[in-house]
Amino acid sequence: MKPEAGGLECLYLDVSGHGEESVLPLHSSIVLFVLSYCESKSFRVFLVPSQASDGQPWRGRVPAVLGASQVRRQDLPLLARSCRLPAAMEAAGGFCRAGLAVVLRHILQRACEAEPGRKDVLALLGFKKTCLKACAEVSQWTRLCELSIPLAVEEFLQRPSVRDFPVPDALLQLERKLGEPVKVHNDDKVRRQKLHSQRSSNPDPGGVAAARVADESELRAAMSKLSADEVHPPATRGPSDIRKVKTTELPQLEHVFAEGLYFTLTDLVLLPCVHNYLRALEHHNAARLQEIPLLLRWYHRVQEVPGVRRAARDCGIGFFGPQAQSSAPPAVEPRCSEEEQGSRESAPGTFVGGPRPTLTKLKEGGIEPVFCPHPCPSWTLDWDNLPAAVDPAEGKMSSVRAARKRQQLNNLVAMVTRLTRPGDTVVDFCSGGPALLHNVLFVFQVVLIENKEESLVRARSRCTALGLKNVGFVQANLDYFTGPFQIGVALHACGVATDMVLEHCIRAGAAFAVSPCCYGFVQNTLKFCFPRSKRFSDTLSYKEHMILCRFADQTAPQLPPDRRLIGKQCMGLVDLDRAWAAEASGYSVEVMTMEPESCSPKNNMLVGLPTSPARGGPGAGNAD
């Protein structure tokens, strides 16, 4: 059947096809748990099985109040079908949010809109409402909570025997995180309150009583944030002896919850994962519990948060009381996860000297920047006759910047019109403002993909003003969009975002027109190692390549001309490396300069096509 939402947003969740014990993947269980905790009534929930199924074994694990039903994947709206689940689709269609962190933050925001008095729900978004806001590609913490821990637990549960299997690296990383000192906004005040509590109780320094008082101090501060009707104590300067203590001598704060003192969305994400892991561990190898004492303490503590037990009961989660052995745990040698190891290896360190030795080394190896001629340097949109909502000048920017933005868009739209064919789908990655809103005036479908909700909302309002119907909006990280497309574009994709866009286009067999930016933010990640191409990696070390990236950012107009020239050379070399990496995947790629060069300090473009008869080369097309 096709989903009929009746004005509510549709929320689509995966259902596994591997039997009743694992019928709901952890991402689906987490979403249901958060829905239940928030008592949200803003969504119609649809379960999407991975294979045809007549039964509904998920019934006992889905809160009955949600009125969930089952739907086939082929019956999902096109945008939702083009994304990895979970995904939330607005009732009016055309706007989809995909991925665990994005969907969960949206659930919290909708719950707060429906019930403005739910300050406890608003607090889940954390300080400045940034909890899990940074995407997994750039935030190790988001990646750990959103991807690494759920994946590690699911892999653990799928093993036929877990008796001798070690604690997964992702959970050990969380254990180490729980043992680190906590930094919070205005922590000086909380640390002085903690010192006052310690001195008032006069415990034996370093003894059991001292630890108990310290623990209770953090717990009081944490629990004061959990009331829907939070009461703020009157301001007080505190005793003079406490005020005189130097900040460096104040006691450190300890973790109460996953991100520090306060209960946040992260705790709701982790609870179903940790619960399933501890349940399996207790049955098969309880001795492993002594390797994760802080995680056990967190598991017990989070159950006492108001609303958690009710939500768990609604979702079929039965809490239990695992305990580590009372004897001192054996010393466990810390194991670095792949993510931590990659982060350490990617740290560029301190650069000494300039880029000339690296440039000389490349030149001696026969590698120099190559810029192809611009195929249509004078091509321009007819700005005077375009709707005002398309013009960058309508945004919040100066007239000078708006003029440069028009020039940048002239270049990118020119490339896109040369590459597209009737019926093509164009995906605008990292769409920002939006960058290529003018494309919607042509005859093809456009999908704007951006992690920042405010950017997509602004783009949608412009499209509504233009009366456009052929534009879809997806708020998600790039990896969550899996739909087919023929052209991928990005204007000033920052750092490794350029490499992510190129990889996504190559994986889809799509042409691309990409303008890179923020070369200095380039660094090794779990997905990418630099240099990207074999010829560059045979010539340069990672550190030498990072020197190129660092100096590629030195192209600002206020810099001396000779430095800008070197910066342009470095830009050309970094993008040549990217071009050669794409060519190794069966692409024809050209690196060119936007016209006029003054339109942006970051004025490079990479234009590529699969080397197949169906598409031809980058110069092929229908417009000059």
TASUL-V766112 format. One line per field, one symbol per residue. burial: b if it has 16 or more other C-alpha atoms within 10 Angstrom, else e. A space follows every 50 residues. Layout:
burial = ???
//
This chain:
burial = eebebeebbbbbbbbbeeeeebbbbbbbbbbbbbbbbbebbbbbbbbbbe eeeeeebbeebbbeebebebbbbeebbebbbbbbbbbbbbbeebbbbbbb bbbbbebbbbbbeeeeebbbbbbbbbeeeebbebbbbeebbbbbbbbbbb bbbbebbeeeebbeeebbbbbbbbbebbeeebeeeeebebbbbbbbbbee eebeeeeeebeebbbbbbbebbbebbeeeeeeeeeeeeeeebeeeeeeeb bbbbbbbbbbbbbbbbbbbbbbbbbbbbbbbbeeebebbbbbbbbbbbbe ebbeeeebbebbebbebeeeebebeeeeeeeeeeeebebeebbeebebee eeeebeebbeebeeeebbbebeebeeeebbeeeeeeeebbbbbeeeeeee ebbbbbbbbbbbbbbbebbbbeebbbbbbbbbbbbbbbbbeeebbbbbbb bbbebbbebbebbeeeeeebbbbbbbbbebbbebbbbbbbbbbbbbbbbb bbbbbbebbbbbbbbbbbbbebbbbeeeebbbbeebeebbebbbbbbbbb bbbbbeeeeeeeebebbbbbbbbbbbbbbbbbbeeebbbbbbbbbeeebb bbbbbbbbbbbeeebebbbebeee
//
